[in-house]
Amino acid sequence: MNHQRTLIISWLLLFALFFVPSLSMGQAFDNVGFRKNVPPELRQKFPVCDEFLDVKWIDPERYIGLARVTSYQGDKQGDKQGGVDELLVLSKRWLSDRTITTHTFIAFYVDEEYLDKNFEPFLHGAKFTLKGASEISLVITKGGRRIELLPIMEFSNRLFRDPEFPVQTFSANTKNVCLIHPKEDVAIIVEDKQPFFHGMPDEGSRQRYGAILNVAHKECEEFVPKNTERHCEMKLVEYGTSIDVDGDGKEDYVSRFAQPAVDGGWETREFVLISGTSHLLYIPRTCSYRMEYVPFSYNAEEQSLYYGRCNLTQMSKGVR
């Protein structure tokens, strides 16, 4: 009887899971880099976006722009110390010998010494070259001038990043922050909302997370090899993303868990829990993205949320 009661409570929590305005922590993080007075038409066009980066497109054909943003250091509630940085934004690969994808976002610090009246004209028609391998920099040359910029890898947001290492963020992961392409056809979610990353500050959030965890744990155990006594590792579930996947206006949950593998190691499975359902939609490994890039983008024409190369909205149709 108690088991049945627990199942009923879990179901009720799942159905109520995302019937709230936001799963973010209550504290508001503003940013000088967020667009003000966003037109209602733009919000309707990109419904997954809570905020829009205010980018000045210097060279829109090559997707090169500048943005002045507040960069917050750390994720603890109450930690809002942040400095203002000038960023060179590249939302598309600019080197012809590399794979070009519209889902790419890289940002570089612009040192104050370069910010003179000649900097923007210098960017027009300049040559951009990546230098290095694991530790890269961006070399920009034009005429007799050469400058070198360092990337802000922390802003190349990595879903499920290690919580032990504080990084720089736009909103401490309390909002889905979007970079809109110059043609306004694609939004790159450069920072995603992670409602449980900061812990569960109230009973409601603890219950919501508990409901997600119960479903994930139950399904994961079905994958465990029968010849092992090991169990699934659930600590990664907490660091998932709250975002509307199926386009119904309610936030869904994207995360992952680790399961024991036959060879004795571990495998990760990425999943989506659609609000109001009790089964997980598993994201195929072929949808993977390079870890230095952001995973989510939104195609306005298709009205679809992408994860890497895969259309999550299309994949979620019919999920119950």
Beta strands, then each sheet from edge to edge (+ up, - down):
strand 1: 51-52
strand 2: 56-59
strand 3: 64-73
strand 4: 82-90
strand 5: 106-109
strand 6: 127-131
strand 7: 137-142
strand 8: 145-149
strand 9: 168-169
strand 10: 177-180
strand 11: 186-191
strand 12: 241-243
strand 13: 252-260
strand 14: 266-273
strand 15: 281-282
strand 16: 296-299
strand 17: 304-307
strand 18: 310-311
sheet 1: 1+ 10+ 11- 16+ 17- 18+
sheet 2: 2+ 3- 4+ 5-
sheet 3: 2+ 3- 9+
sheet 4: 6+ 7- 8+
sheet 5: 12+ 13- 14+ 15-
end
